[in-house]
Amino acid sequence: MDISFTREHEELRQTVRRFLEKESTEAVVRKLMETESGYDASTWERMASELSILGLIIPERYGGAGLGAVEIAIVFEEMGRVLYCGPFLATAALAAIILREAATEGEKSQLLPEIASGKTLATLAVAEEVGGWSPDAIAMRAQRDGTGWRLDGVKNYVPDGHVADVILVAAKADERLAMFRVESKARGLERVSLPTLDLTRKLARLTFRATPASLIADKDIRDPLSRALNFGVAMLAAEQVGGAQRCLEMSTAYAKTRLQFGRPIGSFQAIKHKCADMLVEVEFARSAAYNAAFALDGEDEAEAREAAQIAKSYCSDAFYKAAAETIQIHGGMGFTWEHPAHLYFKRARAGVVMFGASSEYRRNLAASLGL
Amino acid sequence: MAQEITAAQMRARVRNLLEEAHPDRVDQFTFRGKQYDHGLAWVHFPEGYGGLGVSPGLQAVVADELAKHARTVYDDMLINPIGIGMGAPTVLTHGTEWMKKHLLRRIFTGEDIWCQLFSEPGAGSDVAGLATRATREGDHWVVNGQKVWTSFAHIAKWGLLLARTNPDVPKHAGLSYFLLDMQSPGVEIRPLYQITGEAEFNEVFLSDVKIPADHLIGREGEGWQVAITTLMNERAAIGGAAIPRKGGGSIGVLISLWKSREKSSFSLESEVLMRERIAKLYIESELLRITSQRARAARRAGNPGPEGSVAKLAQAELNKRIWECAMDVLGANSLVYEPGYARRRPTSRANEPRAVLAKYQFLRARANSIEGGTSEVMKNILGERVLGLPGEPRSDKDIPWKHIPRNG
């Protein structure tokens, strides 16, 4: 499988980059991260009407662009560069992919067009009290309630769970794993915005007390959910490549201009070699993220699963190291609130545990290699 | 001016060649000589010099078509790597008409093996500081000095020699580039035994070796510029080396050693740690493979980026860690060294058991981060040439070479 980008890919990248340069400046990020909602509704609307990226992976017959993992990965990379604040991961990736993979025709034809048009924000709630994003970790059990269902329990660390109009909840139902839809104003739903380490990505704790829920998939969703989580992991990886690349750019620019002992600090080998090491890791992270995206668009499920494990393992660590070294290279300034280094550091650190620990993915990889 | 030939037309030309000479039916020199005559040796070279003056990307089409129609497939990198990878491009760009007419074909067929004479005991990472001296005497140059780490010197017909012709100017400005007949009187070749006991390389002692004046390549004092051509092609040649298949190469050996390990030598806890370590090495191997593919695709498209230099650095460091892990997998058995340290030229290790191969590779890999550019130099190159960081302050740039401190 070859990783190569077409001219259309480059045009998409440049279009998104120019849009974000206007709509997601550092000042905007700092403003939005201090708000409760964490996103700008008019930017979101323009992402639908001007860029048509909210429905990027939604099939055309539901109002989307009908494109694949590679195209949306490019968008994630650009968003990661600028720490875009908004429910793109939750809505345009996680919710869209699980609906596309598992929902009934009726649910798809209602929800997907609303997501593509920007009308509806949605998210996917998997992890429970202690985290754990694997389908095996899900303990919440839905109970029948007349002709419908009700949910009790807690879903934690739900991306943009506090602003989503629709929450897609994975829970056990009878003998299988099922996917439910809960409206934001449903009775018995309590949504608490968590005080996150990474203020640029809002997470919520959702408590369900006999909350009405409707079944949106008529089959066991264990496999579609695994695939959706692999998709989420690959998108996060692409976002991490963008963030790590930006860290490299900041570090290199600083190393060229900051003078100490009469010369730029980048002329000292210790700094120079940190930058060189960062470059190697960014290139490998890029390989990992796009390998996963291309594999997800391919036919081989085992290959896609392995590629996602590699991307999760490598890209989280690479972005984290790049961000940590960026603080270091910037010296005292890197430790200030005013400098953006800490924003990348916190986004990177959150990504290390988002969707599960990297060591868990490596454990699964080791098992599939027969180690 | 590159002409346009389509892939289909190129394939037709290969089939024409095969009608005239077929690698399964004639010997290497005959077949490759015909391949040269048909312009299919290195298609981006001009017509008359083994090429057709077309895009280098079409060489892959030639190789593919040959492989389709013949069992015998020749690998340039096994036949004459220095000659084909470095000598030919250098001769083409800087050589005289005599050199191009008389040398290129024999480089390609493999009749003349070539070696490279740059490094010296006192000039490794700082190769421009080399001391081997060439002095003009009438219609020839007289060369005295010592070269080291010379692959193939013992079987080579020609050497690419970089020597100092002017010690009174700064180091880069006083070098000249020569074609050396390795059979000249005064050329003494000694095997250089390495930590594995073998001698992949040689020392070459040059005592009053005479080189005809018309064997100067490029102009006197321009040796460094000519050498840059050679070194750039070396890096491209190493970069063009075969990329292992997924899960193959050294990580494949490591994983198979782990799976066939002596189970009683590992506690449950240490097994968990080893799995994590091996999974990480697998991930890095996969990413090296994919990044190398990206580098190759970018080079072929004419857009070489940082991926190639990144891959060389990463490969060297990763390889050392993989073989270290293999030694840990072998446990106490790694105290035993079955390959032995016989002082000899290297022989093929194709049929060695994996555990034995791993032990050998563990030692051999120590050189990966040194040969072809140390990892420290590679990081400087990445930092300076790719990222644009300022160069190191240099204390030897503007003073005559003869005043630069050197080891005695």
Boltz contact constraints between the chains, C-beta under 6 A:
constraints:
  - contact:
      token1: [A, 3]
      token2: [B, 294]
      max_distance: 6.0
  - contact:
      token1: [A, 4]
      token2: [B, 297]
      max_distance: 6.0
  - contact:
      token1: [A, 252]
      token2: [B, 387]
      max_distance: 6.0
  - contact:
      token1: [A, 255]
      token2: [B, 389]
      max_distance: 6.0
  - contact:
      token1: [A, 264]
      token2: [B, 390]
      max_distance: 6.0
  - contact:
      token1: [A, 266]
      token2: [B, 389]
      max_distance: 6.0
  - contact:
      token1: [A, 266]
      token2: [B, 390]
      max_distance: 6.0
  - contact:
      token1: [A, 267]
      token2: [B, 390]
      max_distance: 6.0
  - contact:
      token1: [A, 272]
      token2: [B, 383]
      max_distance: 6.0
  - contact:
      token1: [A, 272]
      token2: [B, 389]
      max_distance: 6.0
  - contact:
      token1: [A, 273]
      token2: [B, 379]
      max_distance: 6.0
  - contact:
      token1: [A, 275]
      token2: [B, 383]
      max_distance: 6.0
  - contact:
      token1: [A, 275]
      token2: [B, 387]
      max_distance: 6.0
  - contact:
      token1: [A, 276]
      token2: [B, 379]
      max_distance: 6.0
  - contact:
      token1: [A, 276]
      token2: [B, 382]
      max_distance: 6.0
  - contact:
      token1: [A, 276]
      token2: [B, 383]
      max_distance: 6.0
  - contact:
      token1: [A, 279]
      token2: [B, 382]
      max_distance: 6.0
  - contact:
      token1: [A, 280]
      token2: [B, 310]
      max_distance: 6.0
  - contact:
      token1: [A, 280]
      token2: [B, 314]
      max_distance: 6.0
  - contact:
      token1: [A, 283]
      token2: [B, 291]
      max_distance: 6.0
  - contact:
      token1: [A, 283]
      token2: [B, 307]
      max_distance: 6.0
  - contact:
      token1: [A, 283]
      token2: [B, 310]
      max_distance: 6.0
  - contact:
      token1: [A, 284]
      token2: [B, 287]
      max_distance: 6.0
  - contact:
      token1: [A, 284]
      token2: [B, 291]
      max_distance: 6.0
  - contact:
      token1: [A, 287]
      token2: [B, 287]
      max_distance: 6.0
  - contact:
      token1: [A, 287]
      token2: [B, 290]
      max_distance: 6.0
  - contact:
      token1: [A, 287]
      token2: [B, 291]
      max_distance: 6.0
  - contact:
      token1: [A, 288]
      token2: [B, 287]
      max_distance: 6.0
  - contact:
      token1: [A, 291]
      token2: [B, 290]
      max_distance: 6.0
  - contact:
      token1: [A, 310]
      token2: [B, 283]
      max_distance: 6.0
  - contact:
      token1: [A, 310]
      token2: [B, 286]
      max_distance: 6.0
  - contact:
      token1: [A, 313]
      token2: [B, 283]
      max_distance: 6.0
  - contact:
      token1: [A, 314]
      token2: [B, 283]
      max_distance: 6.0
  - contact:
      token1: [A, 362]
      token2: [B, 276]
      max_distance: 6.0
  - contact:
      token1: [A, 362]
      token2: [B, 279]
      max_distance: 6.0
  - contact:
      token1: [A, 365]
      token2: [B, 279]
      max_distance: 6.0
  - contact:
      token1: [A, 366]
      token2: [B, 275]
      max_distance: 6.0
  - contact:
      token1: [A, 366]
      token2: [B, 279]
      max_distance: 6.0
  - contact:
      token1: [A, 371]
      token2: [B, 275]
      max_distance: 6.0
  - contact:
      token1: [A, 371]
      token2: [B, 278]
      max_distance: 6.0
